């Protein structure tokens, strides 16, 4: 098969012939139809983000595909099935605290690194080997536009955070980082889940306008000034009532003060979910005040990625039409143009911009 290979950090990907993957027990081989290229992929491949990838590696984070071969333990999947492949792989030998690797992308700790050495390659290829439990059936409609459905890989991340925070219908949510690729997704997913109001702070006024135009009065955009007290007051005023939950999806380049300002809009007994990259490239700690957390009984939790069941939930939200993919801007590249796709994604990382690699179209 043909695949895009990262031979070493700081050089373009190389498209070349590599051996076809073979499924062992508990595994599935899938023909990759479409996979999203993350806006920050160039930062990963340059080494700037210092991800624990070990070249040579076929990168890529999940995708839409068709089953080619199933292992003997698969009871429902069949060759030809249209499926979503989840990149978040968990070890099977510790149900309480499994090791995790993002197949073809990243990992956590030594256990995750060991898992990544086995499930090394991702979706920038014609074929991919995936654990059986990471393959989820898609409705037939997804086969008509797999490139658009590849946005599953974006939307499932904030969906996992909203589930972790227990977002309920009618609640007010504040999305820290709302104008980014993941943050804007959180706005759309929260509204699909029934949020009554979403406060959307950000510096990019054009992106704030796009969110307001798309979703109407349920979204309350707030232009940020950088003054913590003024910004917190503006966000609280936009909520027009208590902020039940805050989700932070800011990138590593954002200062911790922006995340702290947003988090401290949460009401008494409110919830704060941290999913972004603040502090991962250095900088100050978040430094939430102990008395504020304790005396207001605020719940603060981290959430890396999402539970397996979130894949089923996000598929249902899209299939039902509650989460509408139609307005999203999708640019598709063939496998041979993978480096063009990475460059394009870096400059098109705004709300609802999707860069997609479609290996069969190469």
C-alpha positions as CSV (number, residue, x, y, z in Angstrom):
1,X,0.0,0.0,0.0
2,X,1.0,3.7,-0.2
3,X,1.4,5.8,2.9
4,X,2.7,9.2,3.9
5,X,5.7,8.6,6.2
6,X,7.3,11.0,8.7
7,X,10.9,9.9,8.3
8,X,12.2,12.5,10.8
9,X,11.1,15.7,12.4
10,X,11.5,18.9,10.4
11,X,11.3,17.4,6.9
12,X,8.3,16.9,4.6
13,X,6.4,13.7,4.7
14,X,7.3,11.1,2.1
15,X,4.7,9.2,0.2
16,X,5.9,5.7,-0.6
17,X,5.1,2.0,-0.7
18,X,5.0,0.3,2.7
19,X,3.9,-3.3,3.6
20,X,0.1,-3.8,4.0
21,X,-0.9,-4.1,7.6
22,X,-2.1,-7.4,8.9
23,X,-4.8,-7.9,11.5
24,X,-4.1,-10.1,14.5
25,X,-6.5,-11.2,17.2
26,X,-8.7,-8.3,18.3
27,X,-7.8,-6.2,15.3
28,X,-9.4,-4.9,12.0
29,X,-7.8,-3.7,8.8
30,X,-9.6,-0.8,7.3
31,X,-9.4,1.0,3.9
32,X,-9.0,4.7,4.8
33,X,-11.5,6.9,2.9
34,X,-11.0,10.2,4.7
35,X,-9.0,11.6,7.6
36,X,-8.8,15.1,9.0
37,X,-5.5,17.0,9.0
38,X,-5.2,18.9,12.3
39,X,-4.4,22.6,12.0
40,X,-1.4,22.1,14.2
41,X,-0.1,19.1,12.3
42,X,2.9,21.2,10.9
43,X,3.9,21.9,14.5
44,X,3.9,18.2,15.3
45,X,5.9,17.2,12.3
46,X,8.4,20.0,12.8
47,X,9.0,18.8,16.3
48,X,7.9,22.1,17.8
49,X,5.2,20.4,19.9
50,X,7.6,17.7,21.1
51,X,5.1,14.9,20.6
52,X,6.3,11.4,21.5
53,X,6.2,10.1,17.9
54,X,9.0,7.9,16.9
55,X,9.9,8.2,13.2
56,X,9.7,6.5,10.8
57,X,5.9,6.6,11.4
58,X,2.7,6.9,9.4
59,X,0.9,9.8,11.2
60,X,-2.8,10.5,11.3
61,X,-5.6,10.6,13.9
62,X,-8.4,8.3,13.0
63,X,-10.7,8.4,10.0
64,X,-13.6,7.2,8.0
65,X,-13.1,3.9,6.2
66,X,-14.4,0.5,5.0
67,X,-13.5,-2.7,6.7
68,X,-11.3,-5.0,4.7
69,X,-10.5,-7.7,7.1
70,X,-11.8,-8.6,10.6
71,X,-10.2,-10.8,13.2
72,X,-11.8,-14.0,14.6
73,X,-13.2,-12.3,17.7
74,X,-15.3,-9.7,15.7
75,X,-19.0,-10.8,16.0
76,X,-20.8,-8.0,14.2
77,X,-18.3,-6.2,11.9
78,X,-18.1,-7.5,8.3
79,X,-15.8,-6.7,5.4
80,X,-17.3,-3.8,3.4
81,X,-18.8,-2.1,6.5
82,X,-18.5,1.7,6.6
83,X,-16.9,2.7,9.9
84,X,-15.3,5.4,12.0
85,X,-11.9,4.5,13.4
86,X,-11.1,6.1,16.7
87,X,-7.5,6.9,17.3
88,X,-7.7,6.7,21.2
89,X,-6.3,3.3,22.0
90,X,-6.4,2.0,25.5
91,X,-4.5,-0.9,27.0
92,X,-6.6,-4.0,27.8
93,X,-4.7,-5.1,31.0
94,X,-5.9,-2.4,33.4
95,X,-9.5,-1.5,33.3
96,X,-9.2,1.2,36.1
97,X,-6.3,3.2,34.7
98,X,-5.5,2.0,31.2
99,X,-2.5,3.3,29.3
100,X,-3.4,5.4,26.3
101,X,-1.9,6.1,22.9
102,X,-3.3,8.2,20.1
103,X,-2.5,5.9,17.3
104,X,-0.2,7.6,14.8
105,X,0.0,10.8,16.9
106,X,0.8,10.8,20.6
107,X,0.9,8.8,23.9
108,X,0.9,9.2,27.6
109,X,3.7,7.9,29.8
110,X,5.9,4.8,29.3
111,X,2.9,2.5,29.1
112,X,1.4,4.6,26.3
113,X,4.7,4.6,24.6
114,X,4.9,0.8,24.7
115,X,1.4,0.6,23.2
116,X,2.4,3.1,20.5
117,X,5.4,0.9,19.5
118,X,2.9,-1.9,18.7
119,X,0.1,0.2,17.1
120,X,2.6,2.6,15.5
121,X,1.0,3.8,12.4
122,X,-2.0,6.1,11.8
123,X,-4.4,7.0,9.0
124,X,-2.3,8.9,6.4
125,X,-2.3,5.7,4.4
126,X,-4.5,3.6,2.1
127,X,-4.9,0.9,4.8
128,X,-4.8,1.0,8.6
129,X,-4.8,-1.6,11.4
130,X,-7.1,-0.7,14.2
131,X,-8.2,-2.5,17.4
132,X,-11.7,-4.0,17.0
133,X,-13.1,-2.0,19.9
134,X,-12.0,1.3,18.2
135,X,-14.1,0.7,15.1
136,X,-17.7,2.1,15.1
137,X,-20.4,1.5,12.4
138,X,-21.5,4.6,10.5
139,X,-24.9,5.2,8.7
140,X,-25.0,4.8,5.0
141,X,-25.3,8.6,4.5
142,X,-21.7,8.9,5.7
143,X,-20.6,7.0,2.6
144,X,-21.9,9.7,0.3
145,X,-19.5,12.3,1.8
146,X,-16.8,10.6,3.9
147,X,-14.6,13.7,3.8
148,X,-17.3,15.7,5.7
149,X,-17.9,12.9,8.2
150,X,-14.1,12.9,8.9
151,X,-14.9,15.9,11.2
152,X,-16.0,13.3,13.7
153,X,-12.4,13.3,14.8
154,X,-12.7,17.0,15.8
155,X,-16.2,17.0,17.3
156,X,-15.8,13.9,19.5
157,X,-13.1,15.7,21.5
158,X,-15.1,18.5,23.0
159,X,-18.1,16.2,23.2
160,X,-16.0,14.0,25.6
161,X,-15.3,17.1,27.7
162,X,-19.0,18.1,27.8
163,X,-19.9,14.6,28.9
164,X,-17.2,14.8,31.6
165,X,-18.6,18.0,32.9
166,X,-22.2,16.7,32.8
167,X,-23.6,19.3,30.6
168,X,-27.4,19.3,30.9
169,X,-30.1,20.6,28.5
170,X,-30.9,24.3,29.2
171,X,-27.6,25.0,31.0
172,X,-25.3,27.9,30.3
173,X,-21.8,26.9,29.1
174,X,-18.8,29.1,28.6
175,X,-16.3,27.9,26.0
176,X,-12.7,29.2,26.6
177,X,-11.0,29.2,23.2
178,X,-14.4,29.4,21.3
179,X,-12.9,30.9,18.2
180,X,-10.4,28.0,17.6
181,X,-11.0,24.8,15.7
182,X,-11.8,22.7,18.8
183,X,-13.5,25.6,20.7
184,X,-15.9,26.4,17.8
185,X,-16.7,22.7,17.7
186,X,-17.5,22.8,21.4
187,X,-20.0,25.6,20.7
188,X,-21.8,23.6,18.0
189,X,-21.8,20.3,20.0
190,X,-23.1,22.0,23.2
191,X,-26.0,23.5,21.3
192,X,-26.7,20.1,19.7
193,X,-26.8,18.6,23.2
194,X,-29.3,21.2,24.3
195,X,-27.3,23.9,26.0
196,X,-29.6,26.9,26.6
197,X,-26.8,29.5,26.1
198,X,-23.2,29.4,25.1
199,X,-20.8,32.3,26.0
200,X,-18.1,32.5,23.4
201,X,-15.1,34.6,24.4
202,X,-12.2,35.3,22.0
203,X,-10.0,37.9,20.3
204,X,-10.9,37.1,16.7
205,X,-13.9,39.3,16.1
206,X,-14.5,37.8,12.6
207,X,-14.7,34.3,14.1
208,X,-17.0,35.6,16.9
209,X,-19.2,37.1,14.2
210,X,-19.3,33.8,12.4
211,X,-20.4,31.9,15.5
212,X,-23.2,34.5,16.2
213,X,-24.4,34.4,12.5
214,X,-24.5,30.6,12.5
215,X,-26.2,29.9,15.8
216,X,-28.1,33.1,16.6
217,X,-29.1,34.4,20.0
218,X,-28.2,31.2,22.0
219,X,-24.5,32.2,21.4
220,X,-23.2,35.2,23.2
221,X,-19.8,36.4,21.8
222,X,-17.5,38.3,24.0
223,X,-14.4,40.2,22.5
224,X,-11.5,39.8,24.9
225,X,-9.3,42.7,25.9
226,X,-6.6,41.0,28.0
227,X,-7.6,42.7,31.2
228,X,-8.6,39.9,33.5
229,X,-11.1,41.8,35.6
230,X,-12.8,43.5,32.6
231,X,-12.9,40.3,30.6
232,X,-14.4,38.3,33.5
233,X,-17.1,40.9,34.0
234,X,-17.9,41.0,30.3
235,X,-18.2,37.2,30.2
236,X,-20.5,37.1,33.2
237,X,-22.6,39.8,31.8
238,X,-23.0,38.0,28.5
239,X,-24.2,34.9,30.3
240,X,-27.1,36.9,31.7
241,X,-27.2,34.6,34.7
242,X,-25.1,31.8,36.3
243,X,-22.5,30.0,34.2
244,X,-23.1,26.4,35.0
245,X,-20.0,25.0,33.3
246,X,-16.8,26.2,31.7
247,X,-14.8,24.1,29.2
248,X,-11.3,25.2,28.3
249,X,-9.9,24.3,24.9
250,X,-7.2,26.9,24.5
251,X,-4.0,26.0,22.6
252,X,-0.5,25.7,24.1
253,X,0.3,29.3,22.9
254,X,-2.4,30.8,25.1
255,X,-1.3,32.3,28.5
256,X,-2.7,30.7,31.6
257,X,-4.3,34.0,32.6
258,X,-6.9,33.6,29.8
259,X,-7.9,30.2,31.0
260,X,-8.0,31.3,34.6
261,X,-10.2,34.3,33.8
262,X,-12.7,32.1,32.0
263,X,-12.7,29.4,34.6
264,X,-13.5,31.8,37.4
265,X,-16.9,32.8,35.8
266,X,-18.3,29.4,37.0
267,X,-21.1,29.8,39.5
268,X,-21.2,28.3,43.0
269,X,-21.3,24.5,42.6
270,X,-20.3,25.0,38.9
271,X,-17.9,22.8,36.9
272,X,-14.7,23.5,35.0
273,X,-13.3,21.0,32.5
274,X,-9.7,21.5,31.3
275,X,-9.0,20.0,27.9
276,X,-6.6,22.5,26.2
277,X,-2.9,22.8,25.9
278,X,-2.2,25.6,28.3
279,X,1.3,25.2,29.9
280,X,2.4,22.3,27.7
281,X,5.1,24.4,26.1
282,X,6.0,26.2,29.3
283,X,4.6,29.3,30.9
284,X,2.9,30.0,34.2
285,X,0.7,27.5,36.0
286,X,-3.1,28.0,36.0
287,X,-3.1,29.1,39.6
288,X,-6.8,28.9,40.4
289,X,-7.3,30.4,43.9
290,X,-7.8,27.7,46.5
291,X,-10.4,29.7,48.5
292,X,-12.5,30.4,45.4
293,X,-12.6,26.7,44.6
294,X,-13.3,25.6,48.1
295,X,-15.8,28.2,49.3
296,X,-17.8,28.0,46.0
297,X,-17.7,24.2,45.9
298,X,-16.4,24.4,42.3
299,X,-15.5,21.1,40.6
300,X,-12.4,21.3,38.5
301,X,-11.3,18.3,36.4
302,X,-9.1,17.5,33.5
303,X,-10.2,15.4,30.5
304,X,-7.8,14.0,27.9
305,X,-9.8,12.9,24.9
306,X,-13.1,11.0,25.6
307,X,-14.6,7.6,26.6
308,X,-15.2,5.0,23.9
309,X,-18.9,5.5,24.2
310,X,-18.5,9.1,23.1
311,X,-17.9,7.8,19.6
312,X,-21.4,6.3,19.5
313,X,-22.9,9.5,20.9
314,X,-21.3,11.8,18.4
315,X,-22.3,9.6,15.5
316,X,-25.9,9.7,16.7
317,X,-25.8,13.5,17.1
318,X,-24.6,13.9,13.5
319,X,-26.9,11.2,12.0
320,X,-29.9,12.8,13.7
321,X,-29.1,16.2,12.2
322,X,-28.8,17.8,15.7
323,X,-25.2,18.5,14.8
324,X,-25.1,19.7,11.3
325,X,-22.0,19.2,9.2
326,X,-23.4,20.9,6.1
327,X,-22.1,24.4,6.8
328,X,-18.5,23.3,7.4
329,X,-15.9,24.2,4.8
330,X,-14.1,21.1,3.7
331,X,-11.0,21.1,1.5
332,X,-9.9,17.6,0.3
333,X,-6.4,16.6,-0.7
334,X,-5.2,13.3,-2.2
335,X,-2.4,11.3,-0.6
336,X,0.3,12.6,-2.9
337,X,-0.5,16.2,-1.8
338,X,-0.2,15.4,1.9
339,X,2.4,18.2,2.4
340,X,0.2,20.7,0.7
341,X,-2.6,19.5,3.0
342,X,-0.5,20.1,6.1
343,X,0.4,23.6,4.9
344,X,-3.1,24.4,4.0
345,X,-4.4,23.2,7.4
346,X,-2.0,25.4,9.2
347,X,-3.5,28.5,7.6
348,X,-7.1,27.3,7.8
349,X,-7.6,26.4,11.4
350,X,-10.6,28.7,12.2
351,X,-14.1,27.7,13.1
352,X,-15.5,24.9,11.0
353,X,-12.6,24.8,8.6
354,X,-11.7,21.2,7.8
355,X,-8.7,19.9,5.9
356,X,-9.1,16.3,4.8
357,X,-6.8,13.7,3.3
358,X,-8.5,11.2,1.1
359,X,-6.0,8.5,0.2
360,X,-8.1,6.8,-2.5
361,X,-8.3,10.1,-4.3
362,X,-4.5,10.3,-4.6
